[in-house]
Each structure stands twice: as C-alpha cells, then as structure tokens.
Amino acid sequence: MEHSEKYQDLVRLLASMTAYTSKHLPDDVLAKLKELRTQETTPLAKVVYDSMFTDLDMANKLDRPCCQDTGVIQYFVQMGSHFPYVDEMEDALRDAVKVATKMAPLRHNAVEIFDEKNTGNNVGTRIPWIDWEVVPQRDDVRVYTYLAGGGCSLPGTAKVLMPLEGYEGVVKFVFDQITSYGINACPPLLVGVGIAGSVEVAAKLSKKALLRPIGSRNSNPRGAMMEQRMEKGLNEIQIGPGGLTGANSVMGVHIEQAARHPATIAVGLSTGCWAHRRSLLHIFADLSYEVLSHKGAEL
C-alpha cells in the first residue's frame, strides 16, 4: 500500500523520536539522577553514578543507545479526534518502529509467543504496544514513547488483595516486590503503582504512572501522602545505585488510581530503571512538533 508524502513525514518524525529516546534520558530523570548522586557518601555508590553519567555522555557523543537493552517499544497516544492522520496513526507507529530499529539502531526484542521466533524488526503481534486515549475537539496528538527493558519489566506484577488488607496491603505488596526483585531492575528505580478494583486496570495504571514527570504528585492529597511515605520508606532500605547499597533506592513513587468495587482492591506495580527512557512528543496538525520531555531536542 502506497502512502502520501505527509504520511512518510509522520513516520520519519515518530521514528526519529523513538531513536532519540533510546539515546537521551528526559530532563526530569537526568536532573533526579544528578540530585541523588550528590547524596551519596560511599566511594562505591559514587563510582556507580559516575559510570551512569559517563555512559550517557558516550551515548550522546557516539550517537548510539545508552543501554544495550533497547526494550519492547510502547506508545501511549493522546489522540485529538480531529488530527488529520488519525486513521493512519497505527500504521505510522508500526512503520516508525521498523525505521527506528535500523536508524538507532535498536536491538531486536520482539519475540512471538508460542513460535519463539524473533521478528527481527521490533514489530510483532500487538507490538509496538499502543495505548489510545481520544481527546475530543482537538487536531493535535501527544505521543509518549517508552522503551520497556527486560530488567525494569522483571519486577512487574499485579494482584487483587483480600478486602481487609486495605491500603496497608498495597504498601506491603509494593515493598515485598521491590525488596525481592528491585535489585534486578537497575536502581535507582521509578516505581509506578496502580490501585483499582481489578487486576488489569491496576496493572495498566501502574505503567501509566511511569509517564508522569518525576516529582509530580497524585491529585488526591491522601494519594500524594502515600507516594511520599512509600518513597521515604523505600529509600530507607538503601538499595542504592545498581543495587550495590547507597543512600537511596528510588527516583520516586507515582500512584495512579481508579474507583474500585466495594469488595475488591487491586494493586499493580511497574518499575523504570535508572535509564528511564521515556519521551513526550507533541505533534500539530501540520506535522510541526515540540519535544516536551527533552528541552531543545531537534529531530
């Protein structure tokens, strides 16, 4: 199927953003890592942070991904209902992944279930994963790109708790999982927590929580307090950079919630590694754009 020149421009733009995301951390993550580095007092923790910044500097200079695991690609799309390319957006995102895989280049990470066959281009059944949100009466689109590496996906889990476990059960669930598997996800971690009435809603919200800027707080004051207390408690465990002990364990804790059934409370957990490769691209109807996550970025 042949596409218009404008469609090809859209693909190139999305591919460039995907490739760029693999090489450059967003501004908020970079700032938080620098802040956490200043709080370390041991030589080992300091040298681990220094290696992170050396890696990022080399990725920038050599124009290559900052981590060899470039992840499974996920897009979270806030689509204006009047965006002129709304009907072509899914095809454009899938084509963009194929282009970015060669452009960046990205490691081939899409393995088909049951067949156990790597597709070789990071596109497969329902991958890239695309989450759609329709925004009425707008003609623009915002695209969050997230590279979900194997390590940072490893602690991911979700469960429906017994009703009497309550919010204490949510906290216990998160702490049990982070202290058991968090070391495998390349700390310091960004911890996303979803609280809802069913397991699939909680899991999805926990991943969306990772898209929020670090330092932002839940809109509910009690939710914000819970975020702060969990962040403080996880940091007191002192998992440290790379899991080698240190002053802190996490870059932050973000909670997203949905109203629940009176009899159930479900919790989902997702984590982002220190190389939290997330971007936000705002595309206008004429295909002009701004990169909201990386100040001054040009594609």
C-alpha positions, -999 to +999 in steps of 0.1 A: +000+000+000+014+034-010+012+063+014+013+100+009+044+121+014+029+136+045+024+101+059+061+094+053+070+126+071+049+115+101+067+081+101+101+098+100+091+121+128+079+092+150+110+071+141+133+099+150+117+104+183+119+067+191+155+065+181+163+097+201+145+082+232+169+053+232+199+076+234+189+105+257+172+105+291+144+130+297+152+162+315+134+152+348+152+118+350+186+134+343+180+161+370+169+135+396+200+113+390+223+143+395+204+151+427+207+115+440+244+115+431+251+144+455+235+125+484+259+095+482+287+093+507+304+059+499+330+056+471+312+026+456+279+044+452+296+075+438+315+055+412+283+037+400+266+071+394+297+083+377+296+053+354+260+062+346+269+097+335+299+085+316+276+061+297+251+089+289+279+112+277+293+085+254+258+077+241+254+113+232+289+117+216+287+084+197+250+087+188+240+053+200+216+038+226+226+044+262+217+008+271+221-024+250+186-035+260+166-010+240+134-027+252+100-035+238+086-003+224+053+011+239+034+041+228+008+059+248-011+082+225-034+111+234-051+115+200-071+146+190-103+134+173-097+159+145-060+151+139-058+147+101-038+115+103-059+097+129-068+068+106-032+062+096-016+067+131-014+030+140+003+021+107+026+051+111+037+039+146+044+004+134+064+016+104+082+041+126+095+012+148+109-006+118+126+026+107+139+034+142+153-002+146+177+005+117+182+042+124+192+040+161+200+010+158+177-008+183+183-044+194+157-069+181+134-076+211+101-087+197+097-125+202+065-141+191+047-161+218+045-199+211+066-197+180+096-183+200+107-165+169+123-131+169+107-109+143+140-090+137+124-056+134+108-050+169+073-053+154+051-083+162+017-093+174+003-063+192+038-048+194+046-020+195+020-018+222-002+012+216-025+027+243-051+050+228-068+080+245-091+101+224-092+138+231-123+154+216-123+186+196-085+187+191-065+184+159-031+176+176-016+145+192+007+137+221+028+106+219+046+091+249+073+067+238+085+042+264+113+016+260+104-012+284+136-031+290+136-067+303+152-057+336+128-030+345+099-052+335+110-081+357+095-068+390+062-060+373+032-077+390-004-072+400-028-088+424-063-085+438-060-082+476-084-096+502-107-067+512-094-065+548-058-060+536-067-024+526-041+002+518-017-014+542-018-044+519-009-022+490+021-009+507+032-044+518+028-057+483+050-030+468+077-033+495+078-071+492+082-069+454+108-042+454+129-058+481+127-091+463+131-081+426+140-044+426+178-051+425+173-068+391+158-036+376+189-014+377+182+010+406+175+038+414+140+029+403+110+049+393+081+030+409+047+031+393+017+018+414-018+014+402-047+010+427-081-001+413-108-027+416-095-053+392-061-066+383-059-054+346-069-018+355-043-017+383-016-031+361-023-006+333-024+024+357+009+013+372+026+016+338+009+050+331+022+062+364+057+059+349+049+085+323+044+113+349+073+137+355+094+128+384+084+150+414+048+153+404+022+142+430-011+124+430-040+148+426-056+134+458-039+147+490-040+112+506-026+097+474+002+123+474+009+115+511+011+078+503+035+084+475+058+104+498+057+079+526+064+049+503+093+068+486+108+076+520+104+041+532+119+025+501+148+049+502+155+040+538+161+004+527+191+019+508+192-005+478+215+021+462+226+026+426+229-007+408+216-025+438+251-021+455+237-002+485+237+036+489+217+065+503+186+059+482+166+032+463+142+051+441+139+082+420+102+084+430+069+067+436+039+075+414+004+062+422-025+063+398-060+051+408-094+042+395-126+038+416-130+003+428-157-022+436-166-022+473-154-057+478-121-056+460-089-036+460-063-044+434-027-032+431-003-032+401+034-025+401+057-013+373+092-001+376+115+021+355+153+016+357+178+044+362+179+047+324+142+055+323+138+061+285+106+079+282+097+108+259+067+131+251+063+144+216+036+170+207+026+169+170+004+195+155-019+192+125+007+205+100+032+180+114+052+207+132+062+195+166+077+202+200+096+177+222+082+183+257+103+159+276+137+169+263+143+207+262+159+219+230+157+185+213+156+186+174+145+156+154 
